[in-house]
Amino acid sequence: MAAIAMAGGAPIPVPTSDPDEKILSIADLEKAASKKLGKSAREFYNSGSTDQVTIHENSTAFSKYRLRPRVLVDVSGVDTSTTAFGRSISFPLSVSPAGLQTMAHPDGELATSRACARKGVNMAISSFANHSIEAVRSAAIEVGTIDHAIQLYTMRDRELEEQIIGKAEAAGCKAIFLTADSPVLGVRYNEWRNDFRTPEGLDFPVIGWTSQKTRSQTHDSGFVGFNDDSHSWAKDIPWLKARTKMQIWIKGVLTAEDTELAVEHGCDGIVVSNHGGRQLDGVMPTLDALPECVEAAKGRIAVHVDGGFRSGTDIFKALALGADCCWVGRPAIWGLAYDGEAGVDLMLETMHDEFRRCMQLTGCRTVKDITKGCLARYNAGGMLKRL
């Protein structure tokens, strides 16, 4: 039996294919999901670029911080909700625009979208989704209220890019996540060693690629022909703003300088991100980049963050450092691989329960109570200091 840990008591059993298996954490979910994925798919999802430094440090960066709990606080009515895209969500987490989700489960993005809507959180749709924007939106609307962002690259084919924007806006998407950290792909050794190709029968309808077209090229060669590496702030942001009323967010920001440029160009928000460690290896973990981006934003634009979140406590630490919301990609993929839509439900419920408990055990009644004062960090002298 697997289990969903609930705030009020013991875990609730959930049937699984293995009677001895218990899913009590995201680490458990990753282990169980990895057993169900073939080698090529598992390495595609789980690996980062070159030496795997950044993907590793994205998760280990959280261990630099210690919690400073307050006691004798009435947390019986704890409220985990926050606001994103101008709407209340159940807790400060949403699902990142991970591509090729149907390789993990046939329902792919449809299952993820339904799970997000059921939980009351948002989702971003990848340009490399295996289902259309309209289908992903419709799947969620049948279940509950949800906002979607459409993730875009700067494309060589501007006519196609404009068509995608029009479809996303017509379908009700609230924002564009412009992926800005990928003029070219990072070097992912496993993809080269495995000669990774998208499995037969999986299309990319958002960008109009058929399975036949996709399988005729490597991931790297296909991206080079698709993506415009001459992108720039001065060219691409005004181009987008002239074609849509959706919010414009820049995904892939890691520095104060680029945060300031996002403000100057009238963007609505940034996602502090290093592409899950899949682009330039050796860049800073997103949790380490977050404080300087928050400081540079000065409350003028929203600051979200992704990369390495594996527990509700990780979410708490990011909020204490100034993030407005956090995003996860691989945990949703692991949920899909483990048990489809129910697996994504399990992932979201696990993260929410852990976040709620962390708030209660630190004496925080609302997300506004989560501040730098909730954290301490060891200094160069080995002394633990409050932030």
N, C-alpha and C positions, 0 to 999 in steps of 0.2 A: 504494500500500500504506500502511496505517496501521501503528503499532508500539506494542507494550507494552515499556517500558523495564524490563529485569530487573537485579537487583542484581549479578549475577555477570558481566555482559558486555554485548555489543551488543544493541540492541533486537530483539525478535522480530517479524517482519512479520505483520500481520493483514489479510486481504483487505477492501477497501472498494469502494464504487461508483466512486471516482475513483482511477485508478492512480497519479496524481501526489500524492495527499494523504497526509500523514504526521501522525498524532496523537501528539505527544510530550509534550504538556502539557495542562492544563485550558483554557488560553487557546486552543489548537488545537481542542479539543473544542467549546468555545463557538462558535468561528467556523464549524466544519463543521455543527454542529447548527442554528445560526441560518439557514443556507442552506436547510435542509429545512423550516423552519417558516414558515407564512404570517404576514403582517404582524400580524394581530390576535393570534394565539397567541404570536408572538415577543415582542411588546410586553407582553402579559399576564405572561409568565414573567420577562422580563429587566428590566422597569422597576420603579422604586420610586414613592414618593409625591411630589407637587408638584415641587420643584426638583431632585430626585435627589441631594441633598447627602449624606444618610445612606447610601444605597446605595453611593455612590462612596467615602465615607470608611471604610466597613466594610472594604474591600479595601486602601485606601492606608494605613490605620493600621499595618499590619504593617511598612511601610518605615521607621517611626520607630526600629526596633530593629535592632541589629547582633549577630551571633553571636560568641561568645568560645570558639573551639575549643581543646580540649586534645589534645596530640599524644602519640605513642608509647603509646597505650592499646590493649590487645588487644580488638578488637571483632569477632573472628571468630565469636563466638557471640552476637551482638547479639539481644536479645529485645524485640520491639516490642509485646508483649501488655500488656494492662491489664485492669482489672475494671470492669464496668458492670452495674447491676441485680443485683449479687451473683454474676456469672458472668464468666469470662474471655472476652475478645474479642481478635481477632488484632492490632489496633492501635487507638489512641484516636480512632476516627472512626465515626460512624453516620449514617444518612440521615434527615433531618428530615421532618416531616409536611407535605410539599408536596401540595396538592390538585390535582385535575384532571389527573392524569398520563396518562390515556388520550388527551388532546388531543395529547400528544407522540408516543405510540405506542399501538396498539390493546391491547397487553398491560398497559400502565400499571403500576399498583402490583404486579401479579402478577410482572412481570419484575423490578422493583426488589427485591421481597421475595426472589425466588430468588437474585438476584445477591448480596444481603447475606448470605443464609444460606451461600452458597458461599464467600464471603470470610471468614465468621466474625465479622461485625459486626451491630449491631442496627438496627432501623428503627422509626420512629413512623408510625402510620396516621392520615391526616387525616380529620376529620369530613366533608370534601368529597372523599373518595376515590371513584373510579368503580367500585370493586369492594368487595364486602362484607368485613367484618372476617374472617369465617370463611374466605372464599376467599383472602385475602391470607395468613393464617396457614397454610392448607393448602398453598399454593404453595411456601412456604419450607420447611415440614417435610419435603416430598418431597426436598429437596436437602441440608439440614443443620440444625444447631442454631442457633436464633436466638431472641432475645427481642424482643417488640414492645411499644411503648407505644401507647395510643389517645389521640389529641389531641382535647380537648373545649373547647368554649366554654361560658360560663354561659348556659344556654338558658331562654327564656321557658316552653317546654313541658317542665316538670320530669318528667312521666311519660315522654316520649320520651327525655330525657336518662338517666333511670334504666334504661330498656330498653337503651340503648346500652352503659351501664356493665355491665349483666348479661351482654349478649352478648360483650363484650370479655373479661370475666373468665372466662366459660365457655369461650371459645375459647383461653384461655391467655395473654392479654396480662399483662405484669408491672407496668405502670405507667399512670397517667393523666398526660398532659401538659395541665394546665389553662392555656389561653391567656388570659393576664390583661391583655394590653396592647391589647385591642380592644373597649372599650365601644361604639365605632362604628368604621367603616372609615376608614382614611386616605384622603385625596383622591388618586386616581390618574388623572391627566389623560388618559392614553392610553385608559383604559376608558370615560371619558365621550366622548372624541372618536370612538372607534370604536364606540360603543354596544355594548360587549362583551356578548355572550350566550354561554352554554355551547353548544358545537356540538350540533346535533340528534342525538339517539340516545344521549347520555351522561347516565346517571342518577347520583344520589348516594345509593346504597343505605344507607349508614351512618345518614343522617338521614331516609331514606324519601322523598326527592324524586325524582320522575320527570323525564324530559327535558322533557315538556310543561310541568310546573310551573316548572322552572328557566328555560326559555326565555321564559316569560310575564312575567318580571321582570328588572330589571337586577341586577347583582351587588350594588350598594349597597342597593337597595330590599329585595331578598331577605334580606340580612343584618340590616337594621334590624328586620324582622318576626320574625326568628329568634333574635336575640341579646338577652340581658337586660342592659341597661346599668345596672341597679340592683345589680350584683354587689358583693360586699364580702368581706373576709377573714373577718369574724365570721359571715357567713351561709353562704358557699359552701364553705369548707373543712370545717367540722363536718358539713355536709350530705353532702359526698362521703365523708368518713371513716365516716359512719354506714351507708353503702350498699356499701362495697367493702373488700376486704382488699388490693387492688392498691396499690402505692406511689403517693403523691400528689406530683407535681412541679409547680412553678409556672414556666411558660414566659413570658418577657417581662420578667424582672427586670433592672434597670439600675442600681440604687442599693443602698448599704449598708442604708438604712432598710428597704427591702422585703425584703432578705435576712434581716434580723433578724426581721421579721414572719413570714417563712416558717419560721424556726426556732421562734419562739414558738407558732405554730399547728401544730407537729408535722409539717410537710411533710418528705418524704424527700430532696428535692433541688430545685435551681433550674436553669433554663436561662437564662443571660445572653443576652438576645436583644432585637433591635429589629424583629423580624418581617421580616428581610431588607430593611430600609429601606422597607417598604410601608405603615407606619402613620404615626407622627408624624415628618415630615421635620425634620431639624435636631437630633435627639437624638444623644447621643454614640455613636461606633462601639463595637461590643461589646468589642473588644480593649481600648479605653480604660476601659470600665466594669468590666471583669473584675477588676482588682486590688482595687478597693474592695469588691467583692462577696465575693471570696475572703477578704479580711481580716475582713470582718464575719461570715462563716460560721464562721471559727475551727475548721474541721475538723468541725463539728457536723453538717453536711449536705453532700451531694455538690454540686459546682458544675460544670455543663457549660456550653458556650458554642456559639453558632452565629453566622453572619454574615460573609460575605466570604472564607471559606477557599477558596483556589485552588491550594494547593501543600502538600506534606508539610512544608516549612519553616514555613508558617503554623501548622500543627498543633503543631510543635515550640515555636514562640514562645508559643502560648497555654498549653501545658503548663508552660513555664518561668515563666509569670505566675500559675500556680496552678490552671489548669483540670484537671479529672479526665478529660474527654473532650470532643471537638468534634463538631459536626453540620453536614452540608451539605444544601442543598436544590436550588439551581439546577444544580450540577454533575451531579446524578443526572438531572434533567430533560434536560440537554444529552446525557447518555449515551443516554437513551431515544430522543430525537429523532434522534440520529446512527445508532444501530444497535440499538435495543431492548435486550433483556437483555444482549447482548454489549457494547453501549455502556456500560451501567452497570458490567459487569465491568471494562471498560477504565478507566473513571473510578476505581474503587476500587483497581485494581492500580497505576495511575499514582500516586495519592496515597500508597499504602502504600510503593511503591518509593522515592518521594522522601523520605518520612518516615524510612525505614530508612537511606537514604544520609546524611541529615542527622544522624541519631544517630551513625552511624559516623564521619563527618567531624568531629564535635564531641567525639568520645571518650566517648559515652554508651552504656553496655552494656545498660541497662534504662531504662524510663520513670522510675524513681525517681531516676536520675542527672540527669534534666532539671530544673534548678533556676534560680532567678533569676541565679545566678552564671554561667549560660550566655549571658546577654544583657548588652548595653550600650546606652546611649541618650545622644543628644546633649543637654546641658543648655542653659540660656538663654545661656550664654557661648560656645556652639559647641564645647565640649569633650566628647569621648566619655567617658562615665562608666559603670563597671560598676554594675549594679543591686544 
